Amino acid sequence: MSLFMSRKKKAENMGPAEPLVRTPSQQAWLRFRKNKLAITGAGMLIVLVLFVLVGCLVTPYDPDMVDLMAIRGKPSASHWLGCDDLGRDLLTRLLFGGRISLAVGLASALLSMTLGAFIGAISGFFGGWIDSLMMQLTDLVLTIPALPLLMVMGAVFKPSPMFLVVMISALNWTKTARLVRSRFLTLRTLDYTKAARAIGAKDGRIILHHLLPNSLGAIIVTATLSVGRSIIMESTLSYLGCGINPPTASWGNMLQGAQSTMTTAPLTAIAPGAMILLTVLAFNFLGDGLDDAIDPKRSR
C-alpha cells in the first residue's frame, strides 16, 4: 500500500505529461502509413524494381537470343513464360524490357520535374512580364497534341531511349510549372520571405533556400504521378512503332510484337500488359498517398 501511495505522489509531483510534438515530416509519415493503398503501391514498386533488376542478373538467356526450336513455345521448366514468335525467352525480354520502360519513365519524370520547377519558380517569384511570358509559353505547350507530335518525331528520328526521355519531358513539364508558380505566388508574400529580403539575401538564395524547400512536397507528388504517365506514353509510342525499336525490348514493343501471336500464345500480350498495368497502378497509389500525406487538409 505504501509503495502504491509513493508512486501516486511521485506521479502527482511530476505533473501532467507533456504533449508529444512531431515535426511536419513525421506527421506526413504517420498519415502516409495509415494509407493502405499508398503502402500497397510502395510495396508493389519495390517488388517490381527488384524483379526487374535482380532478374536481369540471374536469367540464363540473352534477351535477343533466337531459338528456332522454341518458336511460340509454351511455358515449361526451361522457359517459364514460354517464347515469342522468334523463339526468344519471354521472361527474359520482360525483365530487360521493364528495365528500359522504368528507366524512361523515371528519367522523363525527373527531367520534366526539374524543367517545370525552374520555369514555375522564375515565373512565380518575379511576376510581371516574366510571369506573363512564362505562362504564355506554358499555355502554348499545353495546346500541342502530344501523342501525334511524338509519333511524328519518333517516325523521323527513330529515337533512342535518351532521345525519347527528352521528347516526353519537353511536353510533360507544364503541370509542375503551374503548381510551383502558384506556390511561389503565395510564399513570396509571407513574412519569412520579407525578412530574408530585409537582411539582404539575394533572389537566388531566397528561391533555393526558402521558397523551393517549402514547395518540394507538391513537386514530389506531381513527379510521382508523372512517372506513370511517362511509362504509358513510352509504351504507346513503342506499340505504334515510334518508340523503342526492336530488337531492344520494352513493354510497349513487346505488345506490338504480340499482335500476331495473341490467339496462339496469349502470354506474349498478357505479360507485358500486366506489367504496365501494375507499374502505373503502383505509381498512382503512391502519388495519391503522398498527396494526402503532405497536404493535411486533403487527408481529413
Residue frames relative to the residue before (quaternion, step in Angstrom):
aa qw qx qy qz dx dy dz
M 1.0000 0.0000 0.0000 0.0000 0.00 0.00 0.00
S 0.6703 0.5004 -0.2968 0.4606 3.54 0.92 -0.94
L 0.6244 0.5387 -0.3324 0.4576 3.55 1.10 -0.74
F 0.6416 0.5263 -0.3118 0.4626 3.56 1.06 -0.84
M 0.6650 0.5061 -0.2984 0.4612 3.60 0.96 -0.92
S 0.6486 0.5162 -0.3293 0.4522 3.59 0.98 -0.77
R 0.6474 0.5070 -0.3170 0.4726 3.58 1.01 -0.76
K 0.6354 0.5300 -0.3267 0.4568 3.55 1.04 -0.80
K 0.6581 0.5001 -0.3113 0.4690 3.60 0.96 -0.89
K 0.6350 0.5348 -0.3274 0.4513 3.55 1.03 -0.84
A 0.6567 0.5053 -0.3085 0.4672 3.58 1.00 -0.83
E 0.6471 0.5112 -0.3238 0.4636 3.60 1.07 -0.79
N 0.6544 0.5194 -0.3150 0.4502 3.58 1.02 -0.78
M 0.6366 0.5380 -0.3304 0.4429 3.56 1.10 -0.66
G 0.3919 -0.7358 0.4754 0.2811 3.59 1.15 -0.46
P 0.7141 -0.4361 0.3105 0.4510 3.59 -1.27 0.00
A 0.5508 -0.6250 0.4452 0.3284 3.55 -1.12 0.74
E 0.4690 -0.6787 0.4889 0.2837 3.55 -0.97 0.86
P 0.5027 -0.6569 0.4601 0.3227 3.60 -0.92 0.82
L 0.4814 -0.6634 0.4962 0.2864 3.54 -1.08 0.78
V 0.1815 -0.7900 0.5806 0.0761 3.55 -0.71 1.11
R 0.1044 -0.7985 0.5922 0.0272 3.57 -0.77 1.07
T 0.4928 -0.6356 0.5086 0.3074 3.52 -1.16 0.66
P 0.6613 -0.5024 0.3584 0.4265 3.64 -1.19 0.32
S 0.6485 0.5137 -0.3301 0.4546 3.59 1.02 -0.73
Q 0.6407 0.5094 -0.3256 0.4733 3.59 1.05 -0.71
Q 0.6398 0.5138 -0.3236 0.4711 3.57 1.01 -0.76
A 0.6426 0.5158 -0.3207 0.4671 3.58 1.01 -0.80
W 0.6449 0.5222 -0.3186 0.4581 3.57 1.00 -0.82
L 0.6442 0.5113 -0.3228 0.4685 3.61 1.01 -0.78
R 0.6520 0.4941 -0.3189 0.4786 3.60 0.98 -0.79
F 0.6410 0.5253 -0.3250 0.4556 3.57 1.02 -0.80
R 0.6586 0.5247 -0.3147 0.4382 3.61 0.92 -0.87
K 0.6670 0.5063 -0.3057 0.4531 3.59 1.10 -0.64
N 0.6119 0.5427 -0.3444 0.4608 3.58 1.27 -0.32
K 0.3038 -0.8006 0.4879 0.1694 3.58 -0.21 1.26
L 0.6379 0.5259 -0.3378 0.4499 3.59 1.02 -0.74
A 0.6431 0.5211 -0.3230 0.4588 3.59 1.02 -0.80
I 0.6521 0.4951 -0.3096 0.4835 3.59 0.95 -0.85
T 0.6268 0.5292 -0.3297 0.4673 3.57 1.03 -0.77
G 0.6604 0.5091 -0.3036 0.4611 3.58 0.94 -0.89
A 0.6551 0.5033 -0.3143 0.4677 3.58 0.95 -0.85
G 0.6569 0.5066 -0.3092 0.4650 3.58 0.98 -0.82
M 0.6317 0.5292 -0.3278 0.4620 3.58 1.01 -0.80
L 0.6670 0.5037 -0.3083 0.4542 3.58 0.93 -0.86
I 0.6297 0.5243 -0.3422 0.4599 3.59 0.97 -0.78
V 0.6656 0.4982 -0.3017 0.4666 3.58 0.93 -0.92
L 0.6636 0.5137 -0.3084 0.4481 3.60 0.92 -0.90
V 0.6698 0.4955 -0.3040 0.4620 3.58 0.90 -0.91
L 0.6576 0.4930 -0.3088 0.4786 3.59 0.95 -0.84
F 0.6208 0.5538 -0.3299 0.4462 3.56 1.04 -0.83
V 0.7036 0.4581 -0.2649 0.4743 3.57 0.91 -0.93
L 0.7254 0.4553 -0.2667 0.4419 3.59 0.73 -1.03
V 0.7054 0.4382 -0.2716 0.4863 3.58 0.84 -0.94
G 0.6400 0.5509 -0.3290 0.4227 3.57 0.99 -0.82
C 0.6315 0.5379 -0.3350 0.4469 3.59 1.04 -0.72
L 0.6790 0.4961 -0.2883 0.4579 3.59 1.14 -0.60
V 0.7683 0.3937 -0.1961 0.4651 3.59 1.03 -0.72
T 0.5263 0.6372 -0.4317 0.3615 3.61 1.15 -0.32
P 0.4009 -0.7459 0.4769 0.2353 3.62 -0.87 0.87
Y 0.6743 0.5106 -0.2850 0.4510 3.58 1.24 -0.21
D 0.4208 -0.6312 0.5822 0.2925 3.52 -1.35 0.41
P 0.5237 -0.6717 0.4067 0.3304 3.64 -0.83 0.86
D 0.7375 0.3912 -0.2272 0.5014 3.60 1.14 -0.51
M 0.4474 0.7040 -0.4517 0.3164 3.60 1.27 0.10
V 0.2265 -0.7889 0.5638 0.0917 3.58 -0.74 1.12
D 0.0602 -0.7690 0.6363 0.0113 3.56 -0.93 0.98
L 0.2993 -0.8002 0.4940 0.1612 3.57 -0.17 1.29
M 0.6412 0.5270 -0.3278 0.4513 3.59 1.16 -0.44
A 0.7354 0.3967 -0.2241 0.5017 3.60 1.25 -0.29
I 0.2591 0.7882 -0.5218 0.1982 3.61 1.18 0.45
R 0.8442 -0.0282 -0.0549 0.5325 3.55 -0.80 1.15
G 0.2241 0.8060 -0.5132 0.1920 3.52 1.11 0.75
K 0.4598 -0.6808 0.5025 0.2694 3.55 -1.10 0.75
P 0.6751 -0.4841 0.3462 0.4359 3.61 -1.21 0.35
S 0.0681 0.7851 -0.6080 0.0964 3.54 -0.97 0.94
A 0.7202 -0.4265 0.3104 0.4506 3.57 -1.30 -0.04
S 0.7100 0.4348 -0.2604 0.4889 3.60 1.07 -0.65
H 0.7641 0.1570 -0.0969 0.6182 3.62 1.17 -0.57
W 0.2927 -0.8296 0.4470 0.1620 3.56 0.09 1.32
L 0.7747 0.2672 -0.1588 0.5507 3.61 1.06 -0.70
G 0.5930 -0.5672 0.3663 0.4387 3.56 1.24 0.11
C 0.4601 -0.6599 0.5195 0.2880 3.56 -1.32 -0.31
D 0.5036 -0.6482 0.4775 0.3135 3.57 -1.24 0.42
D 0.7605 -0.4041 0.2604 0.4364 3.57 -1.31 -0.20
L 0.6859 0.4166 -0.2959 0.5181 3.61 1.28 -0.02
G 0.5686 -0.6236 0.3727 0.3859 3.57 1.25 0.12
R 0.4619 0.6679 -0.4609 0.3578 3.61 1.18 0.40
D 0.5485 -0.6326 0.4372 0.3284 3.57 -1.03 0.81
L 0.4193 -0.7539 0.4531 0.2249 3.56 -0.58 1.21
L 0.6486 0.5225 -0.3291 0.4450 3.59 0.94 -0.82
T 0.6467 0.5182 -0.3205 0.4588 3.59 0.96 -0.83
R 0.6741 0.4743 -0.2984 0.4812 3.59 0.91 -0.85
L 0.6040 0.5497 -0.3530 0.4565 3.59 1.11 -0.62
L 0.6610 0.5052 -0.2998 0.4669 3.58 1.00 -0.84
F 0.7098 0.4387 -0.2640 0.4837 3.58 0.82 -0.98
G 0.6260 0.5254 -0.3377 0.4670 3.58 1.09 -0.64
G 0.6284 0.5305 -0.3316 0.4623 3.57 1.08 -0.69
R 0.6111 0.5475 -0.3511 0.4511 3.57 1.06 -0.70
I 0.6688 0.4828 -0.2974 0.4808 3.59 0.97 -0.83
S 0.6875 0.4935 -0.2965 0.4426 3.60 0.80 -0.99
L 0.6707 0.4841 -0.3019 0.4739 3.59 0.94 -0.85
A 0.6443 0.5222 -0.3270 0.4529 3.58 0.98 -0.81
V 0.6582 0.4941 -0.3139 0.4734 3.60 0.94 -0.86
G 0.6670 0.5106 -0.3092 0.4459 3.60 0.91 -0.86
L 0.6996 0.4653 -0.2764 0.4666 3.59 0.84 -0.96
A 0.6709 0.4919 -0.3072 0.4622 3.60 0.91 -0.88
S 0.6358 0.5239 -0.3285 0.4619 3.60 1.01 -0.77
A 0.6609 0.5021 -0.3080 0.4651 3.57 0.95 -0.88
L 0.6590 0.5108 -0.3117 0.4557 3.60 0.96 -0.85
L 0.6866 0.4779 -0.2908 0.4643 3.58 0.90 -0.90
S 0.6714 0.4806 -0.3058 0.4742 3.59 0.92 -0.85
M 0.6114 0.5379 -0.3499 0.4631 3.61 1.09 -0.66
T 0.6629 0.5049 -0.3065 0.4600 3.59 0.93 -0.89
L 0.6828 0.4832 -0.2879 0.4663 3.56 0.88 -0.95
G 0.6787 0.4940 -0.2937 0.4573 3.57 0.90 -0.90
A 0.6495 0.5114 -0.3197 0.4631 3.59 1.01 -0.81
F 0.6388 0.5248 -0.3290 0.4563 3.60 0.99 -0.78
I 0.6961 0.4625 -0.2822 0.4711 3.59 0.80 -0.99
G 0.6690 0.5017 -0.3049 0.4559 3.59 0.93 -0.86
A 0.6485 0.5212 -0.3216 0.4522 3.60 1.01 -0.79
I 0.6648 0.4899 -0.3037 0.4752 3.59 0.90 -0.91
S 0.6677 0.5138 -0.3009 0.4468 3.57 0.92 -0.90
G 0.7362 0.4372 -0.2456 0.4544 3.58 0.79 -1.00
F 0.6733 0.5135 -0.3107 0.4318 3.59 1.02 -0.70
F 0.7726 0.3650 -0.1983 0.4801 3.58 0.80 -0.98
G 0.2222 -0.8076 0.5225 0.1591 3.60 1.06 -0.61
G 0.6705 0.5429 -0.3427 0.3720 3.56 -1.22 -0.57
W 0.8259 -0.1934 0.1529 0.5070 3.56 -1.07 -0.79
I 0.5831 0.5649 -0.3768 0.4460 3.60 1.16 -0.51
D 0.6496 0.5086 -0.3037 0.4765 3.57 0.97 -0.90
S 0.6543 0.5174 -0.3111 0.4554 3.57 0.93 -0.89
L 0.6714 0.4990 -0.2996 0.4588 3.58 0.92 -0.90
M 0.6694 0.5031 -0.3032 0.4548 3.58 0.91 -0.92
M 0.6881 0.4743 -0.2895 0.4666 3.59 0.92 -0.85
Q 0.6037 0.5261 -0.3634 0.4762 3.61 1.11 -0.52
L 0.6242 0.5177 -0.3288 0.4840 3.57 1.10 -0.73
T 0.6454 0.5205 -0.3140 0.4626 3.58 0.98 -0.84
D 0.6626 0.4961 -0.3034 0.4719 3.58 0.94 -0.88
L 0.6218 0.5435 -0.3398 0.4499 3.57 1.06 -0.72
V 0.6636 0.4906 -0.3040 0.4759 3.59 0.94 -0.89
L 0.6397 0.5413 -0.3270 0.4367 3.59 1.03 -0.75
T 0.6614 0.5095 -0.3143 0.4518 3.61 1.13 -0.55
I 0.5648 0.6062 -0.3890 0.4026 3.60 1.24 -0.30
P 0.3740 -0.7037 0.5474 0.2555 3.64 -0.82 0.88
A 0.3639 -0.8019 0.4290 0.2014 3.55 -0.14 1.33
L 0.7180 0.4757 -0.2848 0.4208 3.58 0.67 -1.07
P 0.6664 0.4795 -0.3344 0.4628 3.67 0.81 -0.77
L 0.6478 0.5145 -0.3274 0.4566 3.59 0.97 -0.82
L 0.6677 0.4926 -0.3028 0.4689 3.59 0.94 -0.89
M 0.6163 0.5396 -0.3481 0.4559 3.59 1.07 -0.65
V 0.6590 0.4954 -0.3074 0.4752 3.57 0.95 -0.87
M 0.6617 0.5019 -0.3064 0.4651 3.58 0.91 -0.92
G 0.6667 0.5073 -0.3021 0.4548 3.57 0.98 -0.84
A 0.6588 0.5062 -0.3093 0.4626 3.57 1.03 -0.79
V 0.6855 0.4850 -0.2869 0.4610 3.59 1.04 -0.74
F 0.8166 0.3189 -0.1344 0.4620 3.58 0.76 -1.07
K 0.2680 -0.7698 0.5328 0.2274 3.64 1.22 -0.29
P 0.0491 -0.8994 0.4313 0.0517 3.56 0.78 1.06
S 0.4112 -0.6298 0.6032 0.2653 3.47 -1.35 0.57
P 0.6923 -0.4572 0.3251 0.4539 3.63 -1.19 0.20
M 0.6613 0.5078 -0.3198 0.4500 3.62 0.95 -0.81
F 0.6491 0.5030 -0.3176 0.4741 3.58 0.99 -0.82
L 0.6294 0.5303 -0.3277 0.4640 3.58 1.08 -0.72
V 0.6099 0.5478 -0.3396 0.4611 3.58 1.07 -0.74
V 0.6723 0.4948 -0.2974 0.4634 3.58 0.89 -0.94
M 0.6602 0.5171 -0.3138 0.4453 3.60 0.92 -0.87
I 0.6755 0.4813 -0.2976 0.4728 3.59 0.90 -0.91
S 0.6637 0.5169 -0.3082 0.4442 3.59 0.94 -0.88
A 0.6356 0.5585 -0.3290 0.4193 3.57 1.04 -0.78
L 0.7489 0.3522 -0.2032 0.5233 3.60 1.21 -0.42
N 0.7056 0.4988 -0.2375 0.4438 3.58 1.26 -0.15
W 0.5461 0.6593 -0.3762 0.3544 3.61 1.25 0.21
T 0.4975 0.7264 -0.3989 0.2563 3.58 1.22 -0.41
K 0.6458 0.5237 -0.3365 0.4421 3.62 0.95 -0.81
T 0.6472 0.5073 -0.3172 0.4725 3.59 0.98 -0.82
A 0.6430 0.5291 -0.3271 0.4467 3.59 0.96 -0.84
R 0.6682 0.4912 -0.3038 0.4690 3.60 0.89 -0.86
L 0.6599 0.5134 -0.3123 0.4510 3.57 0.95 -0.84
V 0.6802 0.4776 -0.2929 0.4726 3.59 0.87 -0.93
R 0.6129 0.5508 -0.3466 0.4482 3.59 1.00 -0.76
S 0.6807 0.4869 -0.2995 0.4582 3.59 0.85 -0.95
R 0.6393 0.5166 -0.3270 0.4663 3.59 1.05 -0.71
F 0.6775 0.4947 -0.2924 0.4592 3.58 0.93 -0.89
L 0.6114 0.5520 -0.3596 0.4384 3.59 1.02 -0.67
T 0.6771 0.4583 -0.2812 0.5024 3.58 1.14 -0.64
L 0.7076 0.4966 -0.2745 0.4211 3.57 0.81 -1.02
R 0.6448 0.5480 -0.3453 0.4059 3.61 1.01 -0.68
T 0.6673 0.4890 -0.3030 0.4730 3.62 1.25 -0.30
L 0.5422 0.6430 -0.3998 0.3644 3.61 1.23 -0.14
D 0.6970 -0.5276 0.3082 0.3752 3.52 -1.29 0.54
Y 0.6798 0.5009 -0.3269 0.4244 3.61 0.86 -0.84
T 0.6014 0.5282 -0.3618 0.4779 3.60 1.18 -0.46
K 0.6491 0.5018 -0.3109 0.4798 3.58 0.99 -0.82
A 0.6410 0.5187 -0.3284 0.4606 3.59 1.01 -0.76
A 0.6367 0.5215 -0.3309 0.4617 3.58 1.00 -0.77
R 0.6363 0.5078 -0.3243 0.4818 3.59 1.03 -0.73
A 0.6606 0.5408 -0.3136 0.4156 3.57 0.95 -0.91
I 0.7141 0.4217 -0.2646 0.4920 3.59 1.06 -0.65
G 0.6258 -0.6087 0.3099 0.3766 3.57 1.27 0.27
A 0.3397 0.7438 -0.5124 0.2624 3.61 1.18 0.38
K 0.4423 -0.6971 0.5015 0.2586 3.56 -0.98 0.84
D 0.6851 -0.5105 0.3311 0.4005 3.53 -1.26 0.51
G 0.6575 0.5274 -0.3207 0.4321 3.59 0.90 -0.87
R 0.6610 0.4972 -0.3065 0.4711 3.58 1.01 -0.81
I 0.6332 0.5245 -0.3373 0.4585 3.60 0.99 -0.78
I 0.6646 0.5045 -0.3067 0.4579 3.59 0.94 -0.87
L 0.7552 0.4249 -0.2267 0.4446 3.57 0.75 -1.07
H 0.7907 0.3559 -0.1698 0.4683 3.60 0.92 -0.85
H 0.7717 0.3420 -0.1898 0.5015 3.61 1.14 -0.39
L 0.7864 0.3500 -0.1896 0.4724 3.59 0.71 -1.03
L 0.6762 0.5147 -0.3088 0.4272 3.59 0.84 -0.93
P 0.6480 0.5061 -0.3508 0.4482 3.68 0.86 -0.75
N 0.6810 0.4764 -0.2904 0.4742 3.60 1.07 -0.65
S 0.6752 0.4311 -0.2977 0.5192 3.59 1.29 -0.04
L 0.4499 0.7468 -0.4207 0.2509 3.55 1.29 -0.23
G 0.6211 0.5656 -0.3506 0.4139 3.59 0.99 -0.77
A 0.6816 0.4775 -0.2863 0.4748 3.56 0.88 -0.94
I 0.6269 0.5370 -0.3358 0.4538 3.60 1.06 -0.73
I 0.6532 0.5173 -0.3139 0.4552 3.59 0.95 -0.86
V 0.6336 0.5270 -0.3294 0.4608 3.57 0.99 -0.82
T 0.6703 0.4954 -0.2975 0.4656 3.58 0.88 -0.93
A 0.6565 0.5099 -0.3146 0.4583 3.58 0.96 -0.83
T 0.6345 0.5376 -0.3330 0.4444 3.60 0.99 -0.81
L 0.6803 0.4656 -0.2850 0.4891 3.57 0.94 -0.88
S 0.6227 0.5645 -0.3346 0.4262 3.58 1.14 -0.64
V 0.5604 0.6074 -0.3961 0.4002 3.61 1.12 -0.54
G 0.6637 0.5114 -0.3055 0.4523 3.57 0.90 -0.91
R 0.6531 0.5037 -0.3139 0.4703 3.58 0.97 -0.84
S 0.6545 0.5161 -0.3180 0.4517 3.59 0.97 -0.79
I 0.6410 0.5159 -0.3256 0.4658 3.59 1.01 -0.78
I 0.6488 0.5022 -0.3178 0.4753 3.59 0.98 -0.81
M 0.6526 0.5161 -0.3189 0.4539 3.58 0.97 -0.84
E 0.6597 0.4941 -0.3089 0.4746 3.59 0.93 -0.86
S 0.6597 0.5072 -0.3094 0.4602 3.58 0.95 -0.87
T 0.6415 0.5205 -0.3250 0.4604 3.59 1.00 -0.78
L 0.6704 0.4918 -0.3010 0.4670 3.57 0.91 -0.92
S 0.6656 0.4906 -0.3094 0.4695 3.58 0.94 -0.84
Y 0.6286 0.5331 -0.3335 0.4577 3.58 1.04 -0.73
L 0.7112 0.4345 -0.2486 0.4935 3.57 1.05 -0.77
G 0.5525 -0.6459 0.3775 0.3674 3.59 1.27 0.04
C 0.6208 0.5494 -0.3350 0.4478 3.59 1.26 0.31
G 0.6451 0.5152 -0.3234 0.4624 3.58 1.23 0.24
I 0.8139 -0.0669 0.1019 0.5681 3.55 -0.73 -1.12
N 0.2769 -0.7998 0.5165 0.1298 3.55 -0.66 1.13
P 0.5036 -0.6213 0.5003 0.3316 3.61 -1.02 0.76
P 0.5392 -0.0828 -0.8283 -0.1279 1.55 -2.32 0.94
T 0.4148 0.6845 -0.4981 0.3336 3.64 1.21 0.05
A 0.3318 -0.7809 0.5007 0.1717 3.55 -0.70 1.09
S 0.1134 0.7186 -0.6853 0.0319 3.51 -1.23 0.71
W 0.6439 -0.5364 0.3553 0.4141 3.58 -1.12 0.45
G 0.6374 0.5461 -0.3303 0.4317 3.59 1.06 -0.69
N 0.7399 0.3894 -0.2578 0.4842 3.60 0.75 -0.93
M 0.5343 0.5725 -0.4181 0.4604 3.60 1.25 -0.17
L 0.6307 0.5097 -0.3266 0.4856 3.59 1.07 -0.69
Q 0.6282 0.5292 -0.3357 0.4610 3.56 1.03 -0.77
G 0.6959 0.4763 -0.2747 0.4619 3.58 0.91 -0.90
A 0.6479 0.5415 -0.3167 0.4322 3.58 1.20 -0.44
Q 0.4397 0.7226 -0.4571 0.2749 3.60 1.20 -0.15
S 0.7213 0.4454 -0.2546 0.4653 3.57 0.98 -0.79
T 0.7516 0.3795 -0.2060 0.4985 3.60 1.20 -0.29
M 0.3555 0.7765 -0.4730 0.2166 3.60 1.24 0.14
T 0.7019 0.4573 -0.2775 0.4703 3.61 1.01 -0.71
T 0.7347 0.4097 -0.2304 0.4892 3.58 0.99 -0.81
A 0.7899 0.0875 -0.0366 0.6059 3.61 1.12 -0.67
P 0.1281 -0.8595 0.4890 0.0760 3.61 0.45 1.19
L 0.5716 0.6098 -0.3907 0.3856 3.62 1.11 -0.49
T 0.5728 0.5973 -0.3871 0.4065 3.62 1.12 -0.50
A 0.7188 0.3732 -0.2398 0.5354 3.59 1.19 -0.47
I 0.6493 0.5416 -0.3255 0.4232 3.57 0.98 -0.84
A 0.6669 0.5396 -0.3198 0.4023 3.62 0.86 -0.93
P 0.7253 0.3919 -0.2836 0.4898 3.68 0.66 -0.90
G 0.6190 0.5448 -0.3528 0.4423 3.59 1.05 -0.66
A 0.6559 0.5024 -0.3075 0.4721 3.57 1.00 -0.82
M 0.6405 0.5247 -0.3291 0.4539 3.60 1.01 -0.75
I 0.6348 0.5090 -0.3300 0.4786 3.59 1.00 -0.79
L 0.6587 0.5227 -0.3051 0.4470 3.58 0.90 -0.97
L 0.7033 0.4704 -0.2810 0.4529 3.59 0.77 -1.00
T 0.6607 0.5156 -0.3156 0.4449 3.59 0.96 -0.82
V 0.6783 0.4749 -0.2923 0.4785 3.58 0.87 -0.93
L 0.6334 0.5303 -0.3252 0.4603 3.59 1.01 -0.81
A 0.6574 0.5141 -0.3103 0.4552 3.58 0.95 -0.88
F 0.6700 0.4840 -0.3074 0.4716 3.60 0.91 -0.84
N 0.6445 0.5104 -0.3285 0.4650 3.60 1.02 -0.69
F 0.6262 0.5179 -0.3343 0.4774 3.59 1.00 -0.78
L 0.6738 0.4971 -0.2930 0.4616 3.57 0.91 -0.94
G 0.6689 0.5060 -0.3053 0.4508 3.59 0.92 -0.87
D 0.6575 0.4920 -0.3130 0.4771 3.60 0.95 -0.83
G 0.6503 0.5169 -0.3191 0.4561 3.58 1.02 -0.76
L 0.6486 0.5017 -0.3134 0.4789 3.57 1.00 -0.77
D 0.6211 0.5446 -0.3370 0.4516 3.56 1.04 -0.77
D 0.6861 0.4682 -0.2812 0.4806 3.60 0.90 -0.93
A 0.6715 0.5079 -0.3064 0.4441 3.59 1.02 -0.74
I 0.7023 0.4661 -0.2667 0.4673 3.58 0.95 -0.85
D 0.7423 0.3287 -0.1939 0.5508 3.59 1.08 -0.74
P 0.3059 -0.7905 0.4969 0.1861 3.66 -0.16 1.21
K 0.6146 0.5713 -0.3631 0.4051 3.61 1.01 -0.68
R 0.6956 0.4693 -0.2701 0.4721 3.56 1.04 -0.80
S 0.6484 0.5417 -0.3209 0.4281 3.58 1.15 -0.55
R 0.5931 0.5738 -0.3733 0.4238 3.59 1.21 -0.25
